[in-house]
Amino acid sequence: MHVGGTLRVPGDKSISHRALLFGAMARGTSHVGGLLTSLDARSSARVLRQLGAQISPLGEQRAVMIKGRGRLRRPATVLNCGNSGTTTRLLLGLLAAHPFSATLTGDRSLRRRPMRRVTVPLAEMGARITETNENGTLPLTIRGGKLRQLRHEMPVSSAQIKSCLLLAGMAAGVPVSVREPHGRSRDHTERMLRAFGFQVEEADGWVHFQPGGVLAPFEMQVPGDPSSAAFPVAAAILAEGGELQITGVCVNPTRVGFLAVLDRMGAKVALDGLEIQFGEPIATLVARPALLRAAEVRPEEVPALIDEIPMLAALATRAQGTTVFREVGELRVKESDRLTLIAGNIRALGGVAEVVGEDLHVTGTSAPPRGRVRSEGDHRIAMAFAVLGTLPGARVKVDDLGCAAVSFPGFPKMLRTIRR
């Protein structure tokens, strides 16, 4: 397969969620272009409407209007967050500062994901959490109110935990300090808070937030999602020839750790036309075919590329040698047990992979991948192995490629479009 052309990937999922949340909390009307229209973004829009915000329909060709009231309103019914862990955890932070009760639930996958990582520190701040299940998973009820300031050392480096607590501090008007144990996770929340005049400083692994900013209505354009761009980049790397350009991609350093790994594997992805928009660096990614070699992914790198590990593991099946992903146990509590699924699916396609403790080992092979992929409805698993299916001689059947719509509407069409 050869690749070619220029494309734009869907709007960044992380920034889209935050734009909706900040717009709902601002007093007045905001306009956001390029907003992701995926199922996860629709989940955020849906629950925010239940909480009193007016949000126009999410559409690919038009800006979204968000009319906020300055505060959230008590919901009349349960808030169903669908498959979106980002919606759930960030919303819990905002709800912790509001003096009413709200019950949150989600689909089967989301109801398995850990929530005490955010509910425990929120309770320490003064929110009251009522759990339905012994393990603290959804559904749960939160009753917020006047919060205390917080100093918290996080159990894992996680943008969702960090953002939840920072948003609680913002909504309550109290200082919050959080520490990440293993490298920086994505910092979109910090950048947006600074854009609204809040003081956010970083020192010695700590992020320190001080109230004092003002959430005013805003206008912004959401850049392309680097986690989505990773899949056409991978397809271009595996191709036999050609060049692929992906325009308007967010290249925030906390989001593109996968590019450094690709470089060590022998695939050099260029960044053209770098500029800054709303505090975020934006560029065009230029990807070409490459011969791959094995690499080691270190623990401190994982927070900046956690969502790209399925893609990197798929590429590692074509690299010379054994690629090792160190301390990636966090993959077990994503939309699925990604760690087990990645290794199992690689073996199902005739490849070599094993989980050793918290590490993932993937050995490259030249044999065409052939077999059936079990996604368990996980969009990144489905897309990563669909990309492997573009190799010459490959016969890869993904059981549910439709789940790609969670983050990348139109993904199957994109894969067909870039082929030459």
KEBA-130903 format. One record per residue: residue in three letters; residue number from 0; x, y, z of N, C-alpha, C in turn. Coordinates in steps of 0.02 Angstrom, whole numbers. Example, Ala and Ser with C-alpha at 12.3 -4.5 7.8 and 13.67 -1.06 7.14 Angstrom:
2
- resn,resi,n_east,n_north,n_up,ca_east,ca_north,ca_up,c_east,c_north,c_up
- Ala,0,660,-284,390,615,-225,390,660,-165,390
- Ser,1,642,-112,354,684,-53,357,645,2,394
END
This chain:
420
- resn,resi,n_east,n_north,n_up,ca_east,ca_north,ca_up,c_east,c_north,c_up
- Met,0,41,-60,0,0,0,0,43,63,0
- His,1,25,111,-42,55,177,-41,5,225,-9
- Val,2,30,279,20,-14,330,50,-2,397,16
- Gly,3,-50,441,24,-42,508,-4,-100,552,17
- Gly,4,-89,617,7,-142,665,20,-132,705,84
- Thr,5,-181,748,96,-182,791,155,-249,781,189
- Leu,6,-248,774,254,-311,764,290,-309,802,355
- Arg,7,-368,811,384,-375,840,450,-412,791,494
- Val,8,-384,777,552,-416,729,598,-467,766,641
- Pro,9,-512,729,674,-562,762,716,-531,804,771
- Gly,10,-569,851,797,-546,896,849,-521,858,910
- Asp,11,-473,888,945,-443,856,1003,-496,839,1055
- Lys,12,-496,776,1077,-547,753,1124,-539,788,1192
- Ser,13,-478,792,1217,-466,822,1282,-487,895,1283
- Ile,14,-467,933,1231,-483,1004,1228,-558,1014,1217
- Ser,15,-589,970,1177,-661,976,1166,-700,970,1231
- His,16,-683,919,1271,-717,910,1336,-709,974,1378
- Arg,17,-648,999,1381,-635,1056,1424,-669,1120,1398
- Ala,18,-671,1128,1332,-706,1186,1304,-779,1185,1323
- Leu,19,-810,1127,1321,-881,1121,1340,-890,1137,1414
- Leu,20,-846,1110,1456,-852,1121,1528,-841,1194,1547
- Phe,21,-788,1224,1519,-775,1294,1534,-831,1339,1507
- Gly,22,-856,1323,1447,-912,1363,1419,-974,1359,1462
- Ala,23,-987,1299,1489,-1046,1290,1531,-1040,1328,1597
- Met,24,-979,1338,1621,-968,1373,1683,-961,1449,1674
- Ala,25,-947,1472,1614,-942,1544,1601,-1012,1575,1600
- Arg,26,-1016,1638,1618,-1081,1673,1615,-1085,1711,1549
- Gly,27,-1124,1683,1502,-1129,1713,1436,-1121,1660,1381
- Thr,28,-1113,1684,1320,-1113,1638,1262,-1044,1632,1232
- Ser,29,-1019,1571,1227,-955,1555,1196,-967,1520,1130
- His,30,-918,1524,1085,-922,1490,1020,-858,1450,1009
- Val,31,-866,1386,993,-809,1341,985,-813,1306,917
- Gly,32,-763,1319,874,-759,1286,810,-716,1223,813
- Gly,33,-727,1177,768,-686,1116,765,-697,1068,821
- Leu,34,-751,1076,860,-764,1033,917,-775,961,894
- Leu,35,-746,915,930,-755,844,914,-829,825,919
- Thr,36,-853,788,870,-924,768,869,-933,695,890
- Ser,37,-883,666,921,-885,595,938,-935,580,994
- Leu,38,-943,516,1009,-990,496,1061,-970,524,1129
- Asp,39,-905,525,1144,-882,551,1208,-898,625,1216
- Ala,40,-885,664,1163,-900,736,1166,-976,747,1173
- Arg,41,-1014,706,1140,-1087,712,1145,-1110,695,1216
- Ser,42,-1075,650,1249,-1091,635,1319,-1081,696,1363
- Ser,43,-1025,732,1353,-1013,793,1391,-1067,844,1378
- Ala,44,-1083,855,1314,-1135,904,1297,-1202,886,1328
- Arg,45,-1219,822,1325,-1284,799,1351,-1291,813,1426
- Val,46,-1241,793,1465,-1248,802,1537,-1244,875,1557
- Leu,47,-1205,915,1520,-1202,987,1535,-1269,1021,1521
- Arg,48,-1304,998,1469,-1372,1024,1457,-1417,1007,1516
- Gln,49,-1411,946,1543,-1450,928,1601,-1435,972,1662
- Leu,50,-1375,1001,1662,-1353,1043,1718,-1364,1117,1705
- Gly,51,-1403,1133,1653,-1425,1201,1643,-1392,1239,1587
- Ala,52,-1341,1213,1555,-1308,1248,1500,-1348,1239,1435
- Gln,53,-1348,1290,1394,-1377,1284,1327,-1320,1271,1278
- Ile,54,-1323,1215,1243,-1271,1196,1196,-1303,1176,1130
- Ser,55,-1283,1209,1076,-1311,1193,1011,-1288,1124,989
- Pro,56,-1323,1093,940,-1304,1026,917,-1231,1025,892
- Leu,57,-1196,970,909,-1127,963,887,-1126,940,815
- Gly,58,-1094,980,772,-1090,963,701,-1021,979,674
- Glu,59,-998,941,625,-930,948,600,-919,1014,563
- Gln,60,-970,1041,532,-961,1099,488,-981,1165,520
- Arg,61,-996,1166,584,-1018,1229,615,-990,1235,685
- Ala,62,-983,1298,705,-961,1312,773,-1017,1294,822
- Val,63,-998,1273,881,-1046,1255,933,-1054,1315,980
- Met,64,-1117,1332,994,-1133,1386,1040,-1146,1357,1109
- Ile,65,-1113,1385,1159,-1121,1363,1228,-1141,1423,1270
- Lys,66,-1200,1421,1299,-1224,1476,1342,-1225,1452,1414
- Gly,67,-1180,1480,1454,-1175,1461,1524,-1207,1512,1569
- Arg,68,-1219,1491,1631,-1252,1534,1680,-1205,1554,1737
- Gly,69,-1142,1534,1733,-1096,1549,1786,-1092,1495,1839
- Arg,70,-1144,1457,1846,-1147,1400,1892,-1189,1345,1859
- Leu,71,-1182,1283,1884,-1223,1228,1860,-1288,1225,1899
- Arg,72,-1339,1196,1869,-1404,1189,1902,-1415,1117,1922
- Arg,73,-1456,1107,1973,-1472,1039,1996,-1505,999,1940
- Pro,74,-1479,939,1925,-1510,899,1871,-1574,866,1894
- Ala,75,-1620,857,1847,-1684,825,1864,-1679,750,1862
- Thr,76,-1629,724,1826,-1622,651,1817,-1549,631,1824
- Val,77,-1537,566,1823,-1469,538,1826,-1428,562,1766
- Leu,78,-1364,578,1778,-1318,600,1725,-1283,539,1697
- Asn,79,-1299,522,1634,-1269,463,1602,-1210,487,1560
- Cys,80,-1149,468,1580,-1089,491,1546,-1066,444,1491
- Gly,81,-1107,396,1472,-1091,351,1417,-1027,312,1430
- Asn,82,-979,318,1383,-915,283,1388,-859,328,1411
- Ser,83,-876,390,1429,-825,442,1437,-800,450,1509
- Gly,84,-740,425,1522,-709,435,1587,-690,508,1598
- Thr,85,-671,543,1544,-654,614,1551,-715,654,1573
- Thr,86,-772,642,1540,-834,677,1560,-847,666,1634
- Thr,87,-844,603,1656,-861,585,1724,-815,618,1774
- Arg,88,-751,610,1766,-704,633,1818,-699,709,1820
- Leu,89,-697,741,1762,-694,814,1763,-758,844,1790
- Leu,90,-814,815,1772,-879,840,1796,-885,832,1871
- Leu,91,-859,777,1899,-860,768,1971,-824,826,2007
- Gly,92,-770,850,1977,-735,907,2006,-778,969,2010
- Leu,93,-814,984,1955,-858,1042,1955,-917,1032,2003
- Leu,94,-946,973,2003,-1004,961,2045,-986,965,2119
- Ala,95,-924,950,2137,-903,952,2207,-912,1021,2237
- Ala,96,-913,1073,2195,-919,1142,2220,-990,1169,2216
- His,97,-1039,1127,2200,-1108,1148,2193,-1150,1116,2248
- Pro,98,-1193,1155,2281,-1231,1130,2340,-1294,1092,2322
- Phe,99,-1287,1040,2283,-1343,996,2269,-1316,926,2255
- Ser,100,-1361,878,2253,-1342,808,2239,-1350,792,2165
- Ala,101,-1305,752,2139,-1310,728,2070,-1284,656,2068
- Thr,102,-1319,614,2032,-1299,545,2023,-1272,534,1953
- Leu,103,-1214,502,1949,-1182,490,1885,-1178,415,1872
- Thr,104,-1188,396,1809,-1180,327,1788,-1150,327,1718
- Gly,105,-1144,268,1688,-1115,263,1621,-1128,195,1592
- Asp,106,-1097,180,1535,-1108,115,1504,-1069,62,1543
- Arg,107,-1075,0,1519,-1044,-56,1555,-969,-46,1565
- Ser,108,-935,-22,1513,-863,-12,1518,-847,42,1570
- Leu,109,-881,98,1567,-867,152,1614,-883,132,1686
- Arg,110,-932,91,1695,-950,70,1763,-898,23,1794
- Arg,111,-849,1,1755,-795,-40,1782,-734,2,1802
- Arg,112,-733,65,1782,-672,105,1790,-667,135,1860
- Pro,113,-606,141,1887,-598,164,1957,-616,238,1964
- Met,114,-654,254,2017,-673,324,2030,-647,350,2096
- Arg,115,-624,306,2140,-600,330,2205,-538,373,2199
- Arg,116,-502,368,2144,-444,411,2134,-464,485,2135
- Val,117,-526,499,2115,-550,568,2118,-598,579,2176
- Thr,118,-640,530,2192,-689,542,2245,-658,547,2314
- Val,119,-603,512,2326,-570,516,2392,-543,586,2405
- Pro,120,-502,615,2358,-480,684,2371,-536,735,2370
- Leu,121,-589,724,2330,-646,770,2331,-680,768,2399
- Ala,122,-685,708,2428,-714,702,2495,-670,738,2547
- Glu,123,-604,735,2536,-558,770,2581,-569,845,2577
- Met,124,-590,869,2518,-604,940,2510,-671,960,2541
- Gly,125,-715,911,2552,-779,927,2583,-840,902,2547
- Ala,126,-832,872,2488,-889,844,2452,-911,779,2486
- Arg,127,-975,763,2480,-1000,701,2508,-1015,652,2451
- Ile,128,-987,593,2455,-994,543,2403,-1033,484,2430
- Thr,129,-1085,463,2394,-1122,403,2412,-1110,350,2358
- Glu,130,-1079,295,2378,-1061,243,2330,-1115,189,2328
- Thr,131,-1127,162,2269,-1174,107,2260,-1138,40,2266
- Asn,132,-1076,37,2242,-1038,-25,2240,-981,-24,2290
- Glu,133,-961,-82,2313,-908,-87,2363,-841,-62,2337
- Asn,134,-830,-66,2272,-766,-44,2244,-767,30,2223
- Gly,135,-822,65,2236,-824,137,2223,-834,156,2151
- Thr,136,-853,109,2108,-865,125,2038,-934,155,2029
- Leu,137,-948,179,1967,-1015,206,1951,-1067,150,1956
- Pro,138,-1130,168,1971,-1154,236,1984,-1137,259,2054
- Leu,139,-1130,325,2061,-1119,355,2127,-1153,423,2129
- Thr,140,-1163,448,2189,-1196,513,2199,-1148,560,2235
- Ile,141,-1143,621,2211,-1101,671,2242,-1144,730,2264
- Arg,142,-1132,753,2325,-1164,814,2349,-1108,863,2366
- Gly,143,-1107,918,2330,-1054,967,2339,-1074,1022,2386
- Gly,144,-1030,1072,2389,-1043,1129,2432,-979,1170,2441
- Lys,145,-971,1200,2498,-912,1240,2513,-852,1194,2523
- Leu,146,-800,1204,2485,-742,1159,2487,-683,1190,2523
- Arg,147,-640,1147,2549,-578,1168,2580,-521,1163,2528
- Gln,148,-467,1199,2539,-410,1193,2495,-379,1123,2502
- Leu,149,-340,1103,2452,-315,1035,2449,-242,1034,2430
- Arg,150,-205,988,2463,-137,971,2442,-136,895,2437
- His,151,-126,869,2377,-138,797,2365,-83,767,2321
- Glu,152,-56,711,2343,-8,673,2302,-46,617,2267
- Met,153,-49,621,2201,-89,575,2161,-57,506,2160
- Pro,154,-98,452,2159,-70,384,2157,-38,367,2090
- Val,155,-62,398,2037,-35,388,1970,-35,455,1935
- Ser,156,7,462,1883,5,523,1842,-54,518,1795
- Ser,157,-102,562,1804,-165,559,1766,-193,628,1756
- Ala,158,-203,646,1692,-233,712,1677,-305,716,1703
- Gln,159,-340,660,1703,-409,661,1726,-414,676,1801
- Ile,160,-371,643,1841,-371,657,1913,-349,729,1926
- Lys,161,-294,748,1896,-268,816,1905,-319,868,1886
- Ser,162,-351,859,1828,-399,908,1804,-460,911,1848
- Cys,163,-484,854,1871,-541,852,1916,-529,896,1977
- Leu,164,-470,890,2007,-456,926,2069,-443,1000,2055
- Leu,165,-411,1016,1999,-401,1086,1981,-468,1121,1967
- Leu,166,-513,1085,1933,-579,1114,1918,-620,1123,1981
- Ala,167,-612,1077,2029,-646,1085,2093,-622,1148,2127
- Gly,168,-556,1160,2126,-528,1221,2155,-553,1283,2119
- Met,169,-556,1280,2052,-581,1337,2014,-653,1353,2032
- Ala,170,-696,1302,2032,-767,1313,2043,-781,1335,2115
- Ala,171,-739,1312,2162,-749,1329,2233,-711,1391,2254
- Gly,172,-662,1412,2213,-623,1470,2231,-574,1457,2287
- Val,173,-544,1397,2287,-495,1379,2339,-431,1354,2307
- Pro,174,-373,1363,2341,-310,1338,2313,-308,1262,2311
- Val,175,-274,1236,2261,-264,1163,2254,-192,1151,2231
- Ser,176,-159,1104,2264,-93,1081,2242,-95,1006,2233
- Val,177,-72,982,2175,-71,910,2161,-2,891,2135
- Arg,178,19,831,2153,84,806,2131,76,742,2092
- Glu,179,110,740,2034,109,680,1992,172,639,2005
- Pro,180,166,573,2016,224,534,2036,271,515,1980
- His,181,246,506,1919,289,480,1865,279,521,1801
- Gly,182,310,578,1798,307,618,1737,243,658,1731
- Arg,183,244,707,1686,187,751,1677,135,720,1632
- Ser,184,73,722,1654,18,704,1610,-3,765,1569
- Arg,185,-48,757,1523,-69,813,1480,-92,873,1520
- Asp,186,-77,933,1495,-87,994,1535,-137,1043,1504
- His,187,-186,1017,1468,-235,1061,1435,-274,1103,1486
- Thr,188,-291,1072,1543,-328,1109,1593,-287,1168,1620
- Glu,189,-224,1156,1635,-181,1209,1659,-176,1266,1608
- Arg,190,-169,1250,1544,-164,1301,1493,-228,1342,1487
- Met,191,-285,1308,1491,-349,1345,1486,-360,1388,1548
- Leu,192,-342,1363,1606,-350,1403,1667,-307,1466,1662
- Arg,193,-245,1460,1638,-203,1519,1630,-234,1568,1581
- Ala,194,-265,1542,1528,-296,1586,1478,-352,1629,1508
- Phe,195,-382,1605,1562,-435,1643,1596,-409,1682,1656
- Gly,196,-343,1686,1662,-314,1729,1714,-300,1695,1780
- Phe,197,-310,1630,1785,-295,1595,1847,-219,1583,1852
- Gln,198,-194,1581,1912,-123,1569,1923,-111,1494,1931
- Val,199,-73,1465,1886,-56,1394,1888,20,1389,1879
- Glu,200,53,1363,1930,126,1357,1928,147,1284,1938
- Glu,201,204,1267,1910,230,1199,1915,300,1201,1946
- Ala,202,311,1157,1995,377,1155,2028,386,1088,2063
- Asp,203,442,1054,2048,460,992,2082,405,939,2078
- Gly,204,373,933,2021,321,883,2011,253,905,2036
- Trp,205,249,963,2068,185,988,2094,155,1038,2044
- Val,206,88,1038,2041,51,1090,2006,12,1129,2059
- His,207,24,1195,2062,-8,1237,2112,-58,1284,2079
- Phe,208,-121,1280,2101,-174,1323,2074,-196,1374,2127
- Gln,209,-204,1436,2104,-231,1489,2147,-292,1520,2113
- Pro,210,-347,1531,2150,-405,1563,2120,-390,1636,2104
- Gly,211,-434,1668,2067,-424,1738,2050,-439,1754,1978
- Gly,212,-445,1704,1936,-463,1716,1866,-537,1726,1858
- Val,213,-558,1741,1796,-629,1752,1781,-647,1710,1719
- Leu,214,-699,1668,1726,-722,1629,1669,-769,1672,1626
- Ala,215,-740,1706,1578,-779,1748,1532,-795,1708,1469
- Pro,216,-849,1725,1434,-865,1692,1370,-805,1698,1322
- Phe,217,-796,1649,1279,-737,1647,1236,-754,1619,1167
- Glu,218,-707,1628,1122,-710,1598,1055,-645,1562,1042
- Met,219,-649,1501,1017,-588,1463,1004,-600,1412,949
- Gln,220,-545,1389,919,-546,1336,870,-508,1276,899
- Val,221,-541,1219,903,-510,1160,932,-463,1129,880
- Pro,222,-399,1118,897,-353,1087,849,-366,1013,842
- Gly,223,-334,982,792,-341,911,781,-311,870,838
- Asp,224,-340,812,852,-320,771,908,-257,730,890
- Pro,225,-202,739,926,-142,700,910,-151,625,921
- Ser,226,-194,606,968,-207,534,979,-242,504,919
- Ser,227,-286,543,886,-318,520,825,-269,522,767
- Ala,228,-227,574,764,-178,580,710,-128,522,711
- Ala,229,-117,492,771,-69,438,777,-86,379,731
- Phe,230,-150,368,717,-169,310,676,-153,320,602
- Pro,231,-171,376,569,-147,385,500,-72,391,497
- Val,232,-40,419,548,34,420,549,61,349,547
- Ala,233,32,304,587,54,234,587,43,201,520
- Ala,234,-14,216,489,-28,187,423,23,210,372
- Ala,235,44,273,376,94,299,330,162,266,342
- Ile,236,179,255,405,243,223,422,246,151,395
- Leu,237,189,117,397,186,47,373,180,41,297
- Ala,238,167,97,263,156,95,191,220,80,153
- Glu,239,212,63,90,270,47,47,299,109,14
- Gly,240,260,164,13,284,225,-17,235,282,-6
- Gly,241,256,342,-25,212,400,-20,226,443,40
- Glu,242,184,494,48,190,542,104,120,565,123
- Leu,243,109,572,188,44,593,213,52,655,256
- Gln,244,10,706,245,11,766,284,-54,772,324
- Ile,245,-47,785,389,-105,791,433,-102,862,463
- Thr,246,-149,904,443,-146,975,459,-180,991,526
- Gly,247,-158,1048,555,-191,1076,613,-193,1033,674
- Val,248,-140,995,687,-138,948,743,-109,982,806
- Cys,249,-140,970,863,-112,994,926,-47,955,940
- Val,250,8,992,951,72,959,965,97,980,1034
- Asn,251,51,988,1080,67,1000,1150,118,948,1173
- Pro,252,174,969,1204,226,920,1223,201,864,1268
- Thr,253,148,876,1308,121,823,1351,77,775,1313
- Arg,254,69,786,1248,25,742,1208,62,704,1153
- Val,255,121,724,1136,153,694,1077,217,656,1096
- Gly,256,217,626,1155,273,584,1174,284,527,1126
- Phe,257,230,506,1091,237,450,1044,283,467,986
- Leu,258,290,532,970,334,551,915,407,537,932
- Ala,259,425,546,995,494,531,1016,508,457,1012
- Val,260,458,416,1031,466,343,1026,471,322,953
- Leu,261,429,350,910,433,334,839,502,352,811
- Asp,262,529,408,833,595,429,810,647,377,828
- Arg,263,644,351,890,692,300,912,681,235,874
- Met,264,620,223,850,606,163,811,625,171,738
- Gly,265,647,231,719,669,242,650,619,279,606
- Ala,266,563,300,633,513,337,595,514,410,616
- Lys,267,537,453,571,543,524,587,483,562,558
- Val,268,440,585,603,381,623,583,397,697,590
- Ala,269,391,735,536,409,806,536,350,848,560
- Leu,270,367,906,591,317,955,612,329,1018,571
- Asp,271,279,1037,531,284,1096,488,235,1150,510
- Gly,272,254,1213,499,208,1269,510,185,1278,582
- Leu,273,230,1271,630,211,1275,700,186,1345,718
- Glu,274,129,1348,754,102,1410,779,65,1397,845
- Ile,275,48,1451,881,15,1446,945,-56,1473,939
- Gln,276,-106,1434,962,-175,1455,962,-205,1440,1030
- Phe,277,-232,1491,1065,-263,1483,1130,-218,1445,1179
- Gly,278,-153,1461,1175,-105,1430,1220,-81,1362,1199
- Glu,279,-106,1335,1143,-86,1268,1121,-45,1271,1057
- Pro,280,12,1235,1052,51,1233,990,16,1188,938
- Ile,281,13,1213,876,-21,1179,821,28,1171,763
- Ala,282,26,1114,728,71,1104,671,41,1052,623
- Thr,283,73,1047,564,58,994,517,107,936,527
- Leu,284,81,875,535,123,816,540,135,787,470
- Val,285,198,773,455,215,743,390,246,674,403
- Ala,286,211,622,380,232,553,395,248,516,331
- Arg,287,300,475,334,322,436,276,338,365,298
- Pro,288,343,318,250,361,248,267,429,244,300
- Ala,289,438,194,343,502,185,378,513,112,394
- Leu,290,577,93,397,596,27,423,604,35,498
- Leu,291,569,-7,536,566,2,608,614,-44,645
- Arg,292,639,-18,701,680,-59,746,649,-54,816
- Ala,293,665,-102,858,637,-105,925,662,-46,968
- Ala,294,623,-29,1018,642,24,1065,614,7,1134
- Glu,295,637,44,1183,611,37,1251,573,100,1269
- Val,296,512,91,1295,472,147,1319,479,149,1395
- Arg,297,507,204,1420,523,209,1491,462,231,1532
- Pro,298,460,214,1596,402,231,1638,385,305,1639
- Glu,299,436,348,1640,422,420,1643,393,447,1578
- Glu,300,398,409,1524,369,430,1460,295,414,1455
- Val,301,273,365,1493,206,337,1484,149,388,1491
- Pro,302,150,434,1541,94,481,1546,81,521,1483
- Ala,303,134,537,1444,126,578,1384,109,538,1322
- Leu,304,102,471,1329,85,431,1270,40,371,1287
- Ile,305,7,374,1345,-32,317,1368,-85,296,1317
- Asp,306,-116,344,1282,-169,327,1234,-140,301,1168
- Glu,307,-76,312,1157,-45,290,1093,-10,223,1100
- Ile,308,-10,193,1159,24,128,1167,-7,74,1122
- Pro,309,-74,69,1114,-99,19,1067,-71,27,997
- Met,310,-65,89,974,-37,101,907,37,84,905
- Leu,311,74,105,957,146,90,958,159,14,963
- Ala,312,116,-21,1000,124,-94,1005,110,-127,938
- Ala,313,60,-101,902,46,-128,835,106,-118,789
- Leu,314,136,-58,791,196,-46,750,254,-90,772
- Ala,315,259,-103,838,314,-144,863,312,-215,835
- Thr,316,254,-238,813,249,-305,782,286,-307,715
- Arg,317,301,-248,687,337,-245,623,408,-222,631
- Ala,318,431,-212,692,499,-186,705,548,-244,716
- Gln,319,610,-232,699,662,-282,710,682,-283,783
- Gly,320,672,-340,816,690,-347,886,629,-345,931
- Thr,321,640,-339,996,586,-339,1046,579,-270,1078
- Thr,322,521,-242,1070,505,-177,1101,475,-190,1170
- Val,323,497,-152,1219,473,-161,1288,440,-96,1312
- Phe,324,379,-101,1336,343,-46,1366,345,-56,1441
- Arg,325,380,-13,1478,392,-22,1549,335,9,1591
- Glu,326,312,-29,1641,265,-5,1691,203,27,1659
- Val,327,168,-13,1620,107,10,1586,44,-23,1615
- Gly,328,47,-40,1679,-11,-71,1712,-73,-28,1711
- Glu,329,-65,39,1703,-122,84,1699,-168,66,1641
- Leu,330,-140,31,1590,-181,10,1533,-237,-38,1554
- Arg,331,-230,-69,1611,-282,-117,1633,-347,-83,1651
- Val,332,-345,-18,1666,-406,17,1689,-426,73,1642
- Lys,333,-413,62,1578,-438,108,1527,-507,84,1506
- Glu,334,-528,102,1444,-595,81,1421,-603,6,1422
- Ser,335,-547,-29,1420,-545,-101,1427,-480,-118,1464
- Asp,336,-467,-182,1475,-401,-203,1499,-356,-204,1437
- Arg,337,-331,-145,1420,-293,-140,1357,-230,-181,1359
- Leu,338,-200,-188,1416,-137,-226,1420,-148,-298,1398
- Thr,339,-199,-330,1425,-214,-399,1406,-237,-404,1334
- Leu,340,-279,-356,1312,-306,-358,1244,-251,-349,1192
- Ile,341,-205,-302,1204,-151,-291,1155,-111,-355,1145
- Ala,342,-88,-384,1200,-47,-445,1194,-86,-502,1163
- Gly,343,-148,-511,1184,-189,-565,1158,-204,-558,1084
- Asn,344,-218,-498,1063,-234,-487,992,-172,-494,948
- Ile,345,-115,-471,972,-53,-481,933,-41,-555,922
- Arg,346,-50,-595,975,-41,-668,967,-94,-698,921
- Ala,347,-156,-672,925,-209,-698,882,-195,-685,808
- Leu,348,-155,-634,794,-137,-619,724,-72,-652,703
- Gly,349,-44,-695,746,16,-731,729,80,-698,753
- Gly,350,73,-643,793,132,-608,818,155,-636,885
- Val,351,206,-602,913,236,-624,976,231,-567,1026
- Ala,352,195,-578,1081,188,-527,1133,173,-561,1199
- Glu,353,197,-532,1253,182,-558,1319,183,-502,1371
- Val,354,143,-512,1423,142,-466,1479,185,-496,1535
- Val,355,235,-458,1557,280,-480,1610,273,-431,1668
- Gly,356,234,-450,1718,220,-403,1772,180,-345,1746
- Glu,357,208,-285,1751,175,-225,1725,204,-203,1658
- Asp,358,248,-244,1629,281,-228,1566,249,-266,1508
- Leu,359,252,-236,1449,228,-268,1388,288,-277,1341
- His,360,298,-340,1318,352,-357,1271,321,-376,1204
- Val,361,344,-343,1150,318,-358,1083,378,-370,1037
- Thr,362,379,-428,1006,434,-447,960,410,-442,888
- Gly,363,449,-410,846,429,-400,777,434,-463,734
- Thr,364,395,-462,681,395,-518,633,380,-490,564
- Ser,365,398,-527,512,384,-505,444,323,-540,415
- Ala,366,295,-588,452,237,-625,427,176,-580,425
- Pro,367,135,-583,373,74,-541,370,27,-558,428
- Pro,368,-1,-507,461,-48,-521,516,-113,-549,489
- Arg,369,-135,-604,519,-198,-635,496,-235,-663,557
- Gly,370,-298,-645,562,-338,-669,617,-393,-620,637
- Arg,371,-425,-635,693,-481,-595,716,-460,-556,779
- Val,372,-478,-493,781,-460,-448,837,-521,-438,881
- Arg,373,-511,-448,946,-564,-435,995,-553,-366,1026
- Ser,374,-600,-321,1015,-591,-251,1037,-623,-237,1105
- Glu,375,-674,-276,1124,-714,-262,1183,-741,-191,1182
- Gly,376,-756,-166,1122,-784,-99,1115,-736,-42,1128
- Asp,377,-671,-57,1131,-620,-6,1145,-596,24,1079
- His,378,-609,89,1070,-595,122,1007,-522,121,988
- Arg,379,-476,129,1036,-405,131,1018,-378,62,1000
- Ile,380,-403,11,1032,-384,-58,1014,-408,-72,942
- Ala,381,-470,-56,928,-498,-69,861,-459,-33,807
- Met,382,-442,31,818,-408,69,766,-335,46,757
- Ala,383,-302,31,813,-232,9,807,-225,-53,765
- Phe,384,-269,-101,775,-263,-164,737,-293,-158,667
- Ala,385,-339,-111,657,-363,-98,589,-306,-70,546
- Val,386,-263,-29,576,-205,-4,540,-159,-61,519
- Leu,387,-149,-110,563,-109,-169,543,-139,-206,484
- Gly,388,-205,-201,479,-239,-234,423,-226,-203,356
- Thr,389,-191,-145,354,-174,-113,290,-110,-142,259
- Leu,390,-74,-185,296,-12,-214,270,-26,-262,211
- Pro,391,20,-266,164,12,-314,109,5,-385,135
- Gly,392,-44,-421,110,-55,-490,130,-93,-498,195
- Ala,393,-108,-443,228,-143,-447,293,-216,-468,283
- Arg,394,-240,-505,332,-312,-521,335,-333,-513,409
- Val,395,-349,-452,426,-366,-435,495,-440,-417,499
- Lys,396,-476,-452,543,-547,-439,553,-557,-412,623
- Val,397,-576,-348,628,-590,-317,693,-663,-327,708
- Asp,398,-678,-354,767,-748,-373,782,-796,-314,786
- Asp,399,-770,-254,804,-815,-196,812,-777,-132,794
- Leu,400,-768,-120,730,-733,-59,709,-778,2,718
- Gly,401,-842,-9,726,-889,46,737,-874,85,800
- Cys,402,-842,52,850,-827,87,912,-776,142,902
- Ala,403,-743,145,845,-696,200,831,-730,268,835
- Ala,404,-796,269,826,-833,332,828,-831,365,897
- Val,405,-809,329,948,-801,359,1014,-755,419,1010
- Ser,406,-701,415,970,-654,470,965,-640,492,893
- Phe,407,-654,448,844,-635,463,774,-692,445,727
- Pro,408,-744,487,725,-798,474,676,-769,472,605
- Gly,409,-790,423,566,-766,417,497,-699,385,490
- Phe,410,-676,350,541,-609,319,539,-601,269,481
- Pro,411,-648,222,471,-639,174,416,-633,209,348
- Lys,412,-673,262,338,-669,300,275,-601,333,268
- Met,413,-573,360,323,-508,391,320,-455,341,297
- Leu,414,-457,279,325,-407,229,305,-411,215,230
- Arg,415,-472,213,204,-480,200,131,-455,259,91
- Thr,416,-468,320,115,-453,381,77,-379,392,67
- Ile,417,-338,374,116,-266,390,111,-228,339,69
- Arg,418,-260,284,50,-225,234,10,-218,256,-62
- Arg,419,-162,240,-92,-150,258,-162,-130,195,-201
END
